[in-house]
Amino acid sequence: MPDINETIDWETRRKRLIHRAHYRGFKEADLILSGFARTHGPNFTHEDILTFEDLLGAKDHDIYAWITQTLPVPAQHDTSLLARLRAFRPVL
């Protein structure tokens, strides 16, 4: 059986990521991740999509701690996309 990620086109995956980033359940993470996804998601490369999908698989509180640099980032998530996410300032 093919992996669902292989059967969905990149544009659909990009749109799903933007939606997933907005509905995390942890308000601070919602604001940062959804703002980042809305701002940068339309221009994500295929690699960015894969990296962001992987990041969104982590726990909200961990993601927030990595962004705010209060917890060390596991090597798997220590990416250029996370660096861009750290530099992002959502408009409130």
C-alpha positions as protocol buffer text, in pm:
chain_id: "A"
residue {
  index: 1
  type: MET
  ca { x: 0 y: 0 z: 0 }
}
residue {
  index: 2
  type: PRO
  ca { x: 151 y: 338 z: -96 }
}
residue {
  index: 3
  type: ASP
  ca { x: 230 y: 594 z: 170 }
}
residue {
  index: 4
  type: ILE
  ca { x: -44 y: 860 z: 176 }
}
residue {
  index: 5
  type: ASN
  ca { x: 225 y: 1129 z: 150 }
}
residue {
  index: 6
  type: GLU
  ca { x: 328 y: 984 z: -185 }
}
residue {
  index: 7
  type: THR
  ca { x: -25 y: 996 z: -327 }
}
residue {
  index: 8
  type: ILE
  ca { x: -113 y: 1356 z: -232 }
}
residue {
  index: 9
  type: ASP
  ca { x: 17 y: 1631 z: -456 }
}
residue {
  index: 10
  type: TRP
  ca { x: 251 y: 1894 z: -313 }
}
residue {
  index: 11
  type: GLU
  ca { x: -4 y: 2177 z: -326 }
}
residue {
  index: 12
  type: THR
  ca { x: -255 y: 1975 z: -123 }
}
residue {
  index: 13
  type: ARG
  ca { x: 17 y: 1889 z: 130 }
}
residue {
  index: 14
  type: ARG
  ca { x: 111 y: 2257 z: 154 }
}
residue {
  index: 15
  type: LYS
  ca { x: -252 y: 2354 z: 222 }
}
residue {
  index: 16
  type: ARG
  ca { x: -291 y: 2079 z: 483 }
}
residue {
  index: 17
  type: LEU
  ca { x: 22 y: 2200 z: 662 }
}
residue {
  index: 18
  type: ILE
  ca { x: -115 y: 2553 z: 684 }
}
residue {
  index: 19
  type: HIS
  ca { x: -436 y: 2413 z: 832 }
}
residue {
  index: 20
  type: ARG
  ca { x: -252 y: 2181 z: 1075 }
}
residue {
  index: 21
  type: ALA
  ca { x: -29 y: 2467 z: 1190 }
}
residue {
  index: 22
  type: HIS
  ca { x: -334 y: 2673 z: 1283 }
}
residue {
  index: 23
  type: TYR
  ca { x: -511 y: 2412 z: 1494 }
}
residue {
  index: 24
  type: ARG
  ca { x: -247 y: 2289 z: 1737 }
}
residue {
  index: 25
  type: GLY
  ca { x: -433 y: 2332 z: 2065 }
}
residue {
  index: 26
  type: PHE
  ca { x: -162 y: 2540 z: 2234 }
}
residue {
  index: 27
  type: LYS
  ca { x: -233 y: 2910 z: 2173 }
}
residue {
  index: 28
  type: GLU
  ca { x: 127 y: 3032 z: 2164 }
}
residue {
  index: 29
  type: ALA
  ca { x: 226 y: 2758 z: 1920 }
}
residue {
  index: 30
  type: ASP
  ca { x: -87 y: 2829 z: 1711 }
}
residue {
  index: 31
  type: LEU
  ca { x: 7 y: 3195 z: 1671 }
}
residue {
  index: 32
  type: ILE
  ca { x: 365 y: 3129 z: 1569 }
}
residue {
  index: 33
  type: LEU
  ca { x: 316 y: 2818 z: 1356 }
}
residue {
  index: 34
  type: SER
  ca { x: 3 y: 2934 z: 1178 }
}
residue {
  index: 35
  type: GLY
  ca { x: 145 y: 3280 z: 1110 }
}
residue {
  index: 36
  type: PHE
  ca { x: 463 y: 3127 z: 974 }
}
residue {
  index: 37
  type: ALA
  ca { x: 270 y: 2876 z: 762 }
}
residue {
  index: 38
  type: ARG
  ca { x: 37 y: 3143 z: 618 }
}
residue {
  index: 39
  type: THR
  ca { x: 326 y: 3377 z: 543 }
}
residue {
  index: 40
  type: HIS
  ca { x: 585 y: 3130 z: 413 }
}
residue {
  index: 41
  type: GLY
  ca { x: 382 y: 2818 z: 331 }
}
residue {
  index: 42
  type: PRO
  ca { x: 281 y: 2928 z: -19 }
}
residue {
  index: 43
  type: ASN
  ca { x: 652 y: 2943 z: -108 }
}
residue {
  index: 44
  type: PHE
  ca { x: 761 y: 2624 z: 67 }
}
residue {
  index: 45
  type: THR
  ca { x: 988 y: 2399 z: -136 }
}
residue {
  index: 46
  type: HIS
  ca { x: 926 y: 2026 z: -133 }
}
residue {
  index: 47
  type: GLU
  ca { x: 1202 y: 1995 z: 127 }
}
residue {
  index: 48
  type: ASP
  ca { x: 1036 y: 2264 z: 342 }
}
residue {
  index: 49
  type: ILE
  ca { x: 706 y: 2077 z: 324 }
}
residue {
  index: 50
  type: LEU
  ca { x: 868 y: 1753 z: 437 }
}
residue {
  index: 51
  type: THR
  ca { x: 1057 y: 1930 z: 716 }
}
residue {
  index: 52
  type: PHE
  ca { x: 750 y: 2119 z: 838 }
}
residue {
  index: 53
  type: GLU
  ca { x: 540 y: 1801 z: 829 }
}
residue {
  index: 54
  type: ASP
  ca { x: 803 y: 1631 z: 1043 }
}
residue {
  index: 55
  type: LEU
  ca { x: 817 y: 1925 z: 1285 }
}
residue {
  index: 56
  type: LEU
  ca { x: 438 y: 1931 z: 1324 }
}
residue {
  index: 57
  type: GLY
  ca { x: 457 y: 1567 z: 1430 }
}
residue {
  index: 58
  type: ALA
  ca { x: 629 y: 1679 z: 1752 }
}
residue {
  index: 59
  type: LYS
  ca { x: 448 y: 1791 z: 2068 }
}
residue {
  index: 60
  type: ASP
  ca { x: 333 y: 2154 z: 2075 }
}
residue {
  index: 61
  type: HIS
  ca { x: 513 y: 2237 z: 2398 }
}
residue {
  index: 62
  type: ASP
  ca { x: 837 y: 2093 z: 2262 }
}
residue {
  index: 63
  type: ILE
  ca { x: 808 y: 2292 z: 1939 }
}
residue {
  index: 64
  type: TYR
  ca { x: 742 y: 2610 z: 2136 }
}
residue {
  index: 65
  type: ALA
  ca { x: 1040 y: 2540 z: 2364 }
}
residue {
  index: 66
  type: TRP
  ca { x: 1266 y: 2485 z: 2061 }
}
residue {
  index: 67
  type: ILE
  ca { x: 1148 y: 2811 z: 1905 }
}
residue {
  index: 68
  type: THR
  ca { x: 1202 y: 3004 z: 2228 }
}
residue {
  index: 69
  type: GLN
  ca { x: 1527 y: 2813 z: 2286 }
}
residue {
  index: 70
  type: THR
  ca { x: 1432 y: 2694 z: 2635 }
}
residue {
  index: 71
  type: LEU
  ca { x: 1494 y: 2330 z: 2544 }
}
residue {
  index: 72
  type: PRO
  ca { x: 1770 y: 2181 z: 2329 }
}
residue {
  index: 73
  type: VAL
  ca { x: 1656 y: 2089 z: 1981 }
}
residue {
  index: 74
  type: PRO
  ca { x: 1692 y: 1725 z: 1877 }
}
residue {
  index: 75
  type: ALA
  ca { x: 1917 y: 1687 z: 1573 }
}
residue {
  index: 76
  type: GLN
  ca { x: 1621 y: 1570 z: 1363 }
}
residue {
  index: 77
  type: HIS
  ca { x: 1449 y: 1907 z: 1408 }
}
residue {
  index: 78
  type: ASP
  ca { x: 1756 y: 2134 z: 1412 }
}
residue {
  index: 79
  type: THR
  ca { x: 1700 y: 2256 z: 1056 }
}
residue {
  index: 80
  type: SER
  ca { x: 1717 y: 2577 z: 857 }
}
residue {
  index: 81
  type: LEU
  ca { x: 1336 y: 2582 z: 863 }
}
residue {
  index: 82
  type: LEU
  ca { x: 1341 y: 2590 z: 1244 }
}
residue {
  index: 83
  type: ALA
  ca { x: 1593 y: 2876 z: 1226 }
}
residue {
  index: 84
  type: ARG
  ca { x: 1353 y: 3066 z: 997 }
}
residue {
  index: 85
  type: LEU
  ca { x: 1068 y: 2986 z: 1235 }
}
residue {
  index: 86
  type: ARG
  ca { x: 1268 y: 3128 z: 1527 }
}
residue {
  index: 87
  type: ALA
  ca { x: 1331 y: 3449 z: 1333 }
}
residue {
  index: 88
  type: PHE
  ca { x: 964 y: 3485 z: 1235 }
}
residue {
  index: 89
  type: ARG
  ca { x: 760 y: 3747 z: 1421 }
}
residue {
  index: 90
  type: PRO
  ca { x: 385 y: 3697 z: 1388 }
}
residue {
  index: 91
  type: VAL
  ca { x: 164 y: 3999 z: 1344 }
}
residue {
  index: 92
  type: LEU
  ca { x: -76 y: 4011 z: 1636 }
}
